[in-house]
Amino acid sequence: MVAKSQLELIKEISEKVTIIKTEADLMTEERKKANNLDNAKKQAHAYCEKVKPYFESMRYNVDKLEGIVDDATWPLPKYREMLYLR
């Protein structure tokens, strides 16, 4: 029973990491396209319309990972921890 729970957890973590990696790669490609536009207004519009949406999906999945992965193995400060730093 424990092994099944662990395998389900590994699968969930793997799925989240895959989504984040895919979204980051797609976002990078959109950034490259935006950076090659010929003026700042077009670049800003491209960032808003094409790049920013990837942040929402990545953020959602990273937040889910932060809740799953043990604090001892998460190398970065978690978002909820940064909110309350003084």
Backbone torsions as a table, in degrees:
resi	resn	phi	psi	omega
1	MET	NA	-41.5	179.6
2	VAL	-64.5	-41.9	-179.4
3	ALA	-62.3	-38.5	179.2
4	LYS	-64.0	-42.9	177.7
5	SER	-63.0	-42.0	179.2
6	GLN	-65.3	-40.9	178.5
7	LEU	-65.1	-38.7	177.2
8	GLU	-64.4	-39.5	178.1
9	LEU	-65.7	-43.6	177.8
10	ILE	-61.7	-42.3	179.0
11	LYS	-62.6	-44.0	179.6
12	GLU	-63.3	-44.1	177.7
13	ILE	-62.1	-45.1	180.0
14	SER	-60.7	-42.4	178.9
15	GLU	-62.1	-44.3	-179.8
16	LYS	-63.9	-44.8	-179.7
17	VAL	-63.3	-40.5	178.3
18	THR	-62.4	-44.5	178.4
19	ILE	-61.0	-47.7	-178.4
20	ILE	-61.0	-45.5	-179.5
21	LYS	-63.1	-44.3	179.2
22	THR	-62.4	-46.7	180.0
23	GLU	-63.0	-40.3	179.5
24	ALA	-64.2	-41.1	178.1
25	ASP	-64.6	-43.8	178.4
26	LEU	-64.6	-40.4	178.6
27	MET	-62.9	-40.8	178.8
28	THR	-60.8	-41.2	178.3
29	GLU	-64.2	-41.2	177.7
30	GLU	-66.2	-36.8	176.9
31	ARG	-63.2	-42.6	178.9
32	LYS	-59.7	-44.1	178.4
33	LYS	-62.2	-45.8	-179.1
34	ALA	-62.6	-40.6	-178.4
35	ASN	-66.8	-21.4	180.0
36	ASN	-90.3	-1.0	177.8
37	LEU	-70.1	156.4	-168.9
38	ASP	-86.0	-5.5	174.7
39	ASN	-150.1	162.2	-173.6
40	ALA	-64.8	-35.0	-179.3
41	LYS	-65.7	-43.9	177.3
42	LYS	-64.4	-39.5	178.3
43	GLN	-63.5	-45.2	-179.9
44	ALA	-61.3	-43.2	179.1
45	HIS	-62.9	-43.4	179.1
46	ALA	-63.1	-42.1	177.9
47	TYR	-62.3	-42.2	-178.9
48	CYS	-67.4	-45.0	-173.5
49	GLU	-86.8	-32.1	-171.6
50	LYS	-110.7	-32.1	-175.8
51	VAL	-93.4	-49.0	-174.8
52	LYS	-54.7	-40.2	-179.7
53	PRO	-56.5	-28.8	178.5
54	TYR	-66.8	-32.1	179.2
55	PHE	-60.5	-39.1	-177.2
56	GLU	-63.3	-47.0	179.2
57	SER	-66.2	-44.7	179.4
58	MET	-62.6	-43.2	-178.9
59	ARG	-61.5	-43.8	179.1
60	TYR	-57.9	-47.7	-177.1
61	ASN	-71.0	-35.5	175.5
62	VAL	-65.8	-41.7	176.9
63	ASP	-58.7	-41.2	177.5
64	LYS	-64.0	-41.3	177.9
65	LEU	-62.8	-41.5	179.1
66	GLU	-58.4	-32.8	179.0
67	GLY	-78.1	-21.6	-177.1
68	ILE	-92.0	-45.7	-173.3
69	VAL	-77.5	134.8	179.8
70	ASP	-61.2	141.9	-179.6
71	ASP	-54.8	-34.5	-177.4
72	ALA	-67.8	-24.1	-178.3
73	THR	-106.5	-2.3	177.3
74	TRP	-91.2	110.7	-170.6
75	PRO	-75.5	-14.6	-175.9
76	LEU	-109.4	158.6	173.6
77	PRO	-64.4	138.2	178.2
78	LYS	-79.1	152.3	-175.9
79	TYR	-55.0	-44.6	-179.0
80	ARG	-62.4	-30.1	177.6
81	GLU	-73.5	-38.8	-179.5
82	MET	-66.9	-29.7	-179.8
83	LEU	-64.0	-28.7	-174.3
84	TYR	-111.2	14.0	174.6
85	LEU	-71.4	143.0	179.0
86	ARG	-118.7	NA	NA
